[in-house]
């Protein structure tokens, strides 16, 4: 194996892993809102884009069987670049909604496949001690990609919206977003080129035994059946599908609410202000909440922190009820409200991730964890699809009250599930 320092590829690989996910899940919502697509259509069609992450466990055996993880990483980064270029090219057209959605689908499938390859390559690319050391590094750069996607790129689009471009009398929103996506396209071509030459060549990634399709399907069938034969599987599925039932709808309508004009119940922020408040301040507090959640959970365990964390992920949603009724104009107050909600989300999400690890323990734990993440994505996709329609039917004020009501099932599931009190406590 040709030795490469993990510093040469771990930060760039996980930064590259985060960008397309943020583009599909967040940037797409903001772009369509600025291009005057209805909340109903935004929520429905962008929620469908979760599907590749829902079914990711079903085609991960293909990535494990064909070619190397290294090959998949570079190829998917080129495909992601192609999808981004397609979005940029078709935004100014009359049929932009249908065409950009098609390219977002390419982006979503390429990104989900890239996740499989990158996470597998991480384990091949260095020994156990280095994997443990770099786990915080990879998480940090993934979070930085979120700040870049939700913050800097949204701010860039807002800046371009406000400029008079190419002699136009006024700002051109489609042109501004097209240029923004061309910038991200260039970023991914550079990623692919960089990783082509800077990813190591692990022996384990090169000289693996290639199984036949029938062997792969047999192994997958066994893995699938053992997951769904777990004790209390229906409680496990219920927990995975409902823990973020309120948040799954809130996250789709948060940006539209902050951007919509005050005459329709929104707060009337500019695109640049959204990039600062939701994409930068919000993500920073989300990260702080997640780090704090991990620290406290390692001291007292998942069971001890389960109730505080389910309250933390749900109760701060009340700030949106406040914002929709009080309609504050203070940038600081709006930013503080979003920061509180995102901090709670980050802190409370820790319990959800630990629970997935807990129920994945045993034989096939890696594959079973993939099933958990697929169910997690399904729990975000289905409620998210109808959130825009609900909001347009009842308005922002009643919608955010509805979100609070949707948190009730998560409290019921936390009451019903069983967790080993010792799980999650850091061993001395």
C-alpha positions in Angstrom: 0.0 0.0 0.0 1.4 3.4 -1.0 1.4 5.5 2.2 -0.6 8.7 2.3 -1.2 10.8 5.3 -4.9 10.7 6.2 -4.7 14.5 6.5 -4.2 14.5 2.7 -7.6 12.9 2.0 -9.9 12.5 5.0 -10.8 16.3 5.4 -11.4 16.7 1.6 -13.3 13.4 1.3 -15.8 14.2 4.0 -16.2 17.8 2.9 -17.0 16.5 -0.5 -19.5 13.9 1.0 -21.5 16.7 2.8 -21.8 19.2 0.0 -24.2 17.3 -2.4 -26.4 16.2 0.5 -26.8 19.8 1.7 -27.4 20.9 -1.9 -30.2 18.3 -2.4 -31.8 18.7 1.0 -31.5 22.4 1.7 -30.1 24.5 -1.2 -32.8 23.0 -3.5 -35.6 24.2 -1.2 -34.2 27.8 -1.0 -33.6 27.9 -4.8 -37.1 26.7 -5.7 -38.6 29.2 -3.2 -36.7 32.0 -4.8 -37.8 30.8 -8.2 -41.5 31.1 -7.0 -42.4 27.4 -6.8 -45.3 26.7 -4.3 -44.5 25.3 -0.8 -46.7 22.3 -1.7 -44.5 21.4 -4.7 -41.2 22.2 -3.0 -41.9 19.9 0.0 -43.4 17.1 -2.1 -40.7 16.9 -4.8 -37.6 17.7 -2.7 -38.7 15.1 -0.1 -38.8 12.5 -2.8 -35.1 13.2 -3.1 -34.6 11.4 0.2 -35.4 8.1 -1.6 -31.8 7.2 -2.6 -30.8 7.4 1.1 -33.9 5.3 2.0 -32.9 2.4 -0.4 -29.2 2.9 0.0 -28.8 -0.4 1.9 -30.3 -2.3 -1.0 -27.6 -1.4 -3.5 -24.6 -1.1 -1.1 -23.7 -4.8 -1.9 -23.2 -3.7 -5.5 -20.6 -1.0 -4.5 -18.9 -3.7 -2.3 -18.8 -6.2 -5.1 -17.9 -4.2 -8.3 -14.6 -2.3 -8.7 -12.9 -0.6 -5.8 -14.2 1.9 -3.3 -11.6 4.3 -4.7 -13.0 4.0 -8.2 -16.6 4.6 -7.0 -15.5 7.7 -5.1 -13.8 9.4 -8.1 -16.6 8.3 -10.5 -19.4 9.5 -8.3 -17.7 12.9 -7.8 -17.6 13.3 -11.6 -21.3 12.3 -11.8 -22.1 14.8 -9.0 -20.3 17.4 -11.0 -22.3 16.5 -14.1 -25.6 16.7 -12.2 -24.6 20.1 -10.8 -23.7 21.3 -14.3 -27.1 20.1 -15.6 -28.9 22.1 -12.9 -26.9 25.2 -13.6 -27.5 24.9 -17.3 -31.3 24.4 -17.1 -32.2 26.9 -14.3 -32.7 29.8 -16.9 -35.0 27.7 -19.1 -38.8 27.7 -19.3 -39.0 24.1 -18.2 -36.5 24.5 -15.3 -38.6 22.8 -12.6 -38.8 19.4 -14.4 -35.3 19.5 -15.8 -33.6 20.6 -12.6 -35.5 18.0 -10.6 -34.2 15.3 -13.0 -30.6 16.5 -12.4 -31.3 16.6 -8.6 -32.2 12.9 -8.8 -28.9 12.2 -10.5 -27.2 14.2 -7.8 -29.1 12.3 -5.0 -28.3 8.8 -6.3 -24.6 9.8 -7.0 -24.3 11.3 -3.5 -25.9 8.3 -1.7 -23.5 6.0 -3.6 -20.6 8.2 -2.8 -21.5 7.9 0.9 -21.3 4.1 0.7 -17.9 4.2 -1.0 -16.4 6.9 1.2 -17.5 5.3 4.5 -16.1 1.9 3.3 -12.9 3.5 2.1 -12.4 5.2 5.4 -12.1 1.8 7.1 -9.8 0.5 4.4 -7.5 3.5 4.2 -6.0 3.4 7.7 -5.7 1.2 10.8 -8.1 1.2 13.8 -6.2 3.7 15.9 -6.1 6.3 13.1 -9.8 5.6 12.3 -10.6 6.5 15.9 -8.3 9.6 15.9 -9.8 10.9 12.6 -13.5 10.3 13.5 -13.7 13.8 14.9 -11.8 15.3 12.0 -14.2 13.8 9.4 -17.2 15.0 11.4 -15.8 18.5 11.6 -15.3 18.7 7.9 -18.7 17.3 7.2 -20.1 20.1 9.4 -18.0 22.6 7.5 -19.6 21.4 4.3 -23.0 22.1 5.8 -22.0 25.7 6.7 -20.6 26.1 3.1 -23.8 24.6 1.5 -26.4 26.3 3.7 -24.5 29.4 4.6 -21.8 30.5 2.1 -23.5 29.3 -1.0 -26.9 30.7 -0.1 -25.1 34.0 0.8 -23.4 33.9 -2.6 -26.7 33.3 -4.4 -28.2 36.2 -2.5 -25.3 38.5 -3.3 -25.6 37.6 -7.0 -29.4 38.2 -6.8 -28.8 41.7 -5.7 -26.3 42.5 -8.4 -27.2 44.0 -11.8 -25.9 41.3 -14.1 -24.9 41.7 -17.7 -26.7 45.0 -18.2 -30.1 43.9 -16.9 -32.2 46.7 -15.3 -32.7 44.6 -12.2 -31.4 41.5 -10.4 -31.8 38.2 -12.1 -32.8 35.4 -9.7 -32.5 32.5 -12.2 -29.1 33.8 -13.5 -27.8 34.2 -9.9 -28.7 30.6 -9.0 -27.3 29.3 -12.2 -24.0 31.0 -11.6 -24.0 29.6 -8.0 -24.4 26.0 -9.3 -21.6 26.5 -11.8 -19.4 27.4 -8.9 -20.3 24.2 -7.1 -19.7 22.3 -10.4 -16.2 23.6 -10.6 -15.7 22.6 -6.9 -16.6 19.0 -7.7 -14.4 18.7 -10.8 -11.5 19.8 -8.6 -12.5 17.3 -5.9 -12.5 14.4 -8.4 -9.2 15.5 -9.9 -7.6 15.9 -6.4 -8.9 12.5 -5.1 -7.8 10.7 -8.3 -4.2 11.5 -7.3 -4.4 11.8 -3.5 -6.5 8.9 -2.3 -4.2 6.0 -1.1 -4.3 2.6 -2.7 -5.2 0.2 0.2 -4.4 -3.5 -0.5 -7.8 -4.4 1.0 -9.5 -2.2 -1.5 -7.6 -3.7 -4.5 -7.4 -7.4 -3.8 -10.9 -8.3 -2.6 -12.7 -11.4 -3.6 -15.5 -10.6 -6.1 -18.6 -12.6 -5.3 -21.2 -13.7 -7.8 -24.6 -11.9 -7.9 -26.3 -15.0 -6.4 -23.9 -15.0 -3.5 -24.4 -11.3 -2.9 -28.2 -11.7 -3.0 -28.0 -14.7 -0.6 -25.9 -12.7 1.9 -28.2 -9.7 1.6 -31.3 -11.9 2.2 -29.7 -13.3 5.3 -28.8 -9.8 6.6 -32.2 -8.5 5.8 -34.1 -11.4 7.6 -31.9 -11.2 10.7 -32.6 -7.5 11.0 -36.4 -7.9 10.8 -36.3 -10.8 13.2 -34.8 -8.7 16.0 -36.6 -8.7 19.3 -39.1 -5.8 19.6 -38.6 -5.0 15.9 -41.9 -3.1 15.6 -40.9 -0.8 18.5 -37.5 -0.3 16.9 -39.2 0.6 13.5 -41.7 2.9 15.3 -38.9 4.7 17.1 -36.9 5.2 13.9 -39.9 6.5 12.0 -41.4 8.8 14.6 -38.5 10.3 16.6 -38.2 13.2 14.1 -41.8 13.3 13.0 -42.1 17.0 13.9 -38.6 18.0 12.8 -39.1 16.3 9.4 -41.9 18.7 8.6 -40.3 21.8 10.2 -37.1 21.4 8.3 -38.9 21.6 4.9 -40.8 24.8 5.8 -38.2 26.7 7.9 -36.5 28.3 4.9 -39.7 29.1 3.1 -41.1 30.7 6.3 -38.0 32.8 6.8 -38.0 33.9 3.2 -41.8 34.4 2.5 -43.1 38.0 2.7 -44.9 39.3 5.8 -48.1 39.6 3.9 -48.4 35.8 3.7 -47.1 35.1 7.2 -43.4 34.8 6.6 -40.6 36.9 8.1 -39.4 38.4 4.8 -35.7 37.7 5.1 -33.4 38.2 2.1 -31.5 35.2 0.7 -28.2 36.6 2.2 -29.8 37.0 5.6 -31.1 33.4 5.4 -27.5 32.2 4.6 -26.3 33.9 7.7 -29.1 32.9 10.1 -30.1 29.4 9.1 -27.0 28.3 7.2 -24.2 29.7 9.4 -25.5 30.5 12.9 -28.0 27.6 12.8 -25.4 25.1 11.7 -22.8 26.3 14.3 -25.3 25.8 17.1 -26.4 22.5 15.6 -22.8 21.3 15.8 -22.3 22.6 19.3 -25.4 20.7 20.4 -24.3 17.5 18.7 -20.8 17.7 20.3 -22.3 18.4 23.8 -24.7 15.5 23.3 -21.9 13.1 22.5 -19.9 14.2 25.5 -22.7 13.9 28.1 -24.0 10.6 26.6 -20.5 9.1 27.0 -20.6 9.8 30.7 -24.0 8.6 31.7 -25.1 6.5 28.8 -28.1 6.6 26.3 -30.8 5.5 28.7 -30.0 8.3 31.2 -30.1 11.0 28.5 -32.9 9.6 26.4 -35.7 11.7 28.0 -33.7 14.9 28.1 -32.8 14.5 24.5 -36.3 13.7 23.2 -37.4 16.9 25.0 -34.4 18.8 23.5 -35.2 17.8 19.9 -38.9 18.7 20.2 -39.6 21.5 22.6 -37.4 24.1 20.9 -39.7 23.8 17.9 -41.9 26.2 19.9 -39.7 29.1 18.8 -41.3 28.9 15.3 -44.7 29.1 16.9 -43.4 32.3 18.6 -41.9 33.7 15.5 -45.0 33.1 13.4 -47.2 34.9 15.9 -44.9 37.7 17.1 -43.4 38.4 13.6 -40.3 40.1 15.1 -38.2 42.3 12.8 -35.0 42.0 14.9 -32.3 40.1 13.0 -30.7 39.2 16.3 -34.0 37.9 17.8 -34.7 35.8 14.7 -31.1 34.5 14.7 -31.3 33.6 18.4 -34.5 31.7 17.9 -33.1 29.6 15.1 -29.9 29.0 17.2 -32.0 27.7 20.1 -34.0 25.3 17.8 -30.9 24.0 16.0 -28.9 23.6 19.3 -31.8 21.4 20.6 -31.9 19.5 17.4 -28.2 18.7 17.5 -28.3 17.7 21.2 -31.4 15.6 20.8 -30.3 13.9 17.6 -27.4 12.3 19.6 -29.9 9.9 21.3 -31.3 9.0 17.9 -27.9 8.1 16.4 -26.9 6.1 19.6 -30.2 4.2 19.5 -29.5 3.2 15.9 -26.0 1.9 16.9 -27.6 0.1 19.9 -30.2 -1.8 17.9 -27.6 -2.7 15.2 -25.3 -4.5 17.7 -24.5 -8.1 16.9 -23.9 -10.0 13.7 -24.0 -7.8 10.5 -23.9 -4.6 12.6 -22.7 -2.5 9.7 -25.4 -3.7 7.4 -28.1 -3.4 10.1 -26.9 0.2 10.8 -27.5 0.9 7.1 -31.1 -0.4 7.4 -31.5 1.9 10.4 -30.3 4.9 8.4 -32.6 3.9 5.6 -35.6 3.9 8.0 -34.4 7.2 9.4 -34.4 8.7 5.9 -37.9 7.2 5.3 -39.1 8.9 8.5 -37.9 12.2 7.0 -39.2 11.7 3.5 -42.8 10.8 3.9 -43.9 13.5 6.4 -41.8 16.0 4.6 -43.7 15.3 1.3 -47.0 16.5 2.7 -45.6 19.4 4.9 -45.9 22.0 2.2 -49.5 21.1 1.4 -50.4 21.2 5.1 -48.7 24.6 5.5 -50.5 26.1 2.5 -53.9 24.7 3.8 -53.6 26.1 7.3 -51.0 28.9 7.2 -47.7 29.2 9.0 -49.1 29.8 12.5 -51.3 26.7 12.6 -48.6 24.7 10.7 -46.1 25.2 13.5 -48.7 24.2 16.1 -49.3 21.1 14.0 -45.5 20.4 14.1 -45.7 20.5 17.9 -48.6 18.0 17.9 -46.5 15.7 15.7 -43.8 15.4 18.4 -46.2 13.5 20.6 -45.5 10.0 19.0 -41.8 10.4 19.7 -42.5 10.7 23.5 -44.7 7.6 23.3 -42.0 5.6 21.6 -39.3 6.7 24.1 -41.6 5.5 26.9 -42.1 2.0 25.2 -38.6 1.1 24.0 -36.0 -0.7 26.2 -32.4 0.3 26.4 -29.5 -1.2 28.4 -28.5 1.4 31.1 -24.8 0.6 30.4 -24.9 1.3 26.7 -23.0 4.4 25.5 -21.0 4.9 28.7 -17.4 5.4 27.8 -15.2 2.5 29.1 -12.4 3.6 31.4 
